[in-house]
Amino acid sequence: MLLCLILTNAWSQTEQNNIIKVNPFSFLVASGSAFFEHKIDDKHSWQLGLAYVGYANLSSTLSGFAFTPEYRIYFNKDAISGMYVAPFLRYQNYKLTNDLNATAKYTSFGGGVLFGRQWVYRKGFVLDAFAGPIYNAGSLSNISDAAIFNKPGFGIDGFGIRAGLSLGFGF
């Protein structure tokens, strides 16, 4: 393990000022997410994330998007590579339908803070691992059948965990 960390740091470089990344596991939940990060100075960057969800099972569908801006503060003087903390906001807008033609619109606004580690390698390859708490405040609207959607615990309100792994390329 120690050897891997030493080699990882030895193969890292941060000549890039911009990074484009994707979540390689998002297809497992019928979604896609992409991120753009830009270096501001030696210790700071900003990142914009966009996600699309198009999930369907036997009785319902969920489709929509999420937008997540972040401000990253790197602990070393080599922004876009290394350990960081990142406060973020998130806006989500989804449409829910079921096989009874009941529909609802779910929107939420939230925020949190991530703790992560990003590696930028000599050939421009990027690996980013992160996790942290998030709080969402959401609501349902345009409900066509309140008996189906207005149930305790429905929606994504309150505290949760945001965690992930993204792969990308720096330029």
C-alpha positions in Angstrom: 0.0 0.0 0.0 2.8 2.4 0.9 4.6 1.6 -2.3 1.4 2.4 -4.3 1.2 5.8 -2.6 4.8 6.6 -3.3 4.6 5.5 -6.9 1.3 7.4 -7.4 2.9 10.7 -6.1 6.0 10.1 -8.2 3.9 9.7 -11.4 1.8 12.7 -10.6 2.0 16.0 -12.3 -0.1 19.1 -12.4 0.9 21.2 -15.5 -2.8 21.1 -16.5 -5.1 24.0 -15.6 -8.4 22.3 -16.6 -9.8 18.8 -16.1 -12.8 17.0 -17.6 -14.0 14.0 -15.6 -16.8 11.4 -15.7 -18.2 9.1 -13.1 -17.5 5.6 -14.5 -20.1 3.9 -12.3 -23.1 6.2 -13.0 -24.3 3.9 -15.8 -25.1 1.3 -13.1 -28.0 3.5 -11.9 -29.0 4.6 -15.4 -27.5 8.0 -15.0 -24.5 10.0 -16.3 -22.4 12.6 -14.7 -19.6 14.9 -15.9 -17.4 17.5 -14.3 -15.3 20.4 -15.4 -12.6 21.7 -13.0 -10.5 24.9 -13.5 -7.5 25.9 -11.5 -7.8 29.4 -10.1 -4.4 29.6 -8.4 -1.9 27.4 -6.6 -4.3 26.4 -3.8 -7.8 26.8 -5.3 -10.1 25.6 -8.1 -13.7 25.6 -9.0 -15.7 22.7 -10.4 -19.1 22.4 -12.2 -20.9 19.1 -12.2 -23.8 18.0 -14.3 -25.8 14.8 -14.0 -28.6 13.3 -15.9 -30.9 10.5 -14.6 -33.0 8.3 -16.8 -34.0 5.4 -14.5 -36.9 3.1 -15.1 -38.1 -0.1 -13.5 -41.3 -2.2 -14.0 -43.6 0.3 -12.4 -42.0 3.8 -12.4 -39.6 6.1 -14.1 -37.3 8.9 -12.8 -35.8 11.4 -15.2 -34.1 14.8 -14.8 -30.9 16.6 -14.0 -28.7 17.9 -11.3 -26.2 20.8 -11.2 -23.4 20.9 -8.6 -20.9 23.8 -8.3 -17.9 23.3 -6.0 -15.1 25.5 -4.7 -12.0 23.4 -4.0 -9.3 24.3 -1.5 -6.1 22.1 -1.8 -3.9 21.5 1.2 -0.7 21.7 -0.8 0.5 24.4 -3.2 -0.3 22.3 -6.2 -4.0 22.9 -7.0 -5.8 20.3 -9.0 -3.6 17.6 -7.5 -3.6 16.4 -3.9 -5.9 16.4 -0.9 -8.7 19.0 -0.8 -11.8 20.2 1.0 -14.7 21.4 -1.2 -17.9 23.2 -0.1 -20.6 22.7 -2.7 -24.2 23.4 -3.6 -26.6 21.1 -5.5 -29.8 21.7 -7.4 -31.9 18.7 -8.6 -35.0 18.7 -10.8 -36.6 15.3 -11.5 -39.9 14.0 -13.0 -41.5 10.9 -11.4 -44.1 8.8 -13.1 -45.6 5.4 -12.4 -47.5 2.8 -14.4 -50.8 4.3 -13.2 -49.9 7.5 -15.0 -49.4 9.4 -11.8 -46.8 12.1 -12.1 -44.9 14.5 -9.8 -42.0 16.9 -10.1 -39.3 16.7 -7.4 -36.9 19.6 -6.9 -34.3 20.1 -4.2 -31.6 22.5 -3.2 -28.8 21.4 -0.9 -25.2 21.7 0.0 -22.4 20.1 1.9 -18.6 19.7 2.1 -16.4 17.0 0.4 -13.0 15.7 1.5 -11.1 14.2 -1.3 -7.8 13.3 -3.0 -7.1 13.9 -6.7 -4.2 12.5 -8.7 -3.1 14.1 -12.0 -0.6 11.8 -13.9 2.1 12.8 -16.4 0.0 11.8 -19.5 -2.9 13.9 -18.2 -5.0 11.0 -16.7 -6.9 12.1 -13.6 -8.3 10.0 -10.7 -10.5 11.8 -8.1 -11.9 10.1 -5.0 -14.2 12.0 -2.6 -16.8 11.7 0.2 -18.6 14.0 2.6 -21.9 15.0 4.1 -24.8 16.7 2.2 -28.1 18.2 3.2 -31.0 18.4 0.8 -34.3 20.3 1.1 -36.7 19.1 -1.5 -40.4 19.3 -2.4 -42.9 17.5 -4.7 -45.1 19.6 -6.9 -47.5 19.1 -9.8 -48.7 15.9 -8.1 -51.4 14.1 -10.2 -52.2 11.5 -7.5 -51.4 12.7 -4.0 -52.2 9.3 -2.5 -49.2 7.7 -4.3 -46.5 10.3 -3.8 -47.5 12.0 -0.5 -46.1 9.3 1.8 -43.8 9.8 4.9 -40.2 9.5 3.9 -40.8 10.1 0.2 -38.2 12.2 -1.4 -34.6 13.0 -0.5 -34.8 15.4 2.4 -32.3 15.8 5.2 -28.7 14.6 5.7 -26.9 12.1 3.6 -23.5 11.1 2.2 -22.1 12.2 -1.2 -19.3 9.9 -2.3 -17.8 9.0 -5.6 -14.9 8.3 -7.9 -14.3 10.1 -11.2 -11.9 9.5 -14.0 -10.8 12.1 -16.5 -8.2 14.0 -18.4 -6.3 17.2 -17.7 -5.3 19.8 -20.3 
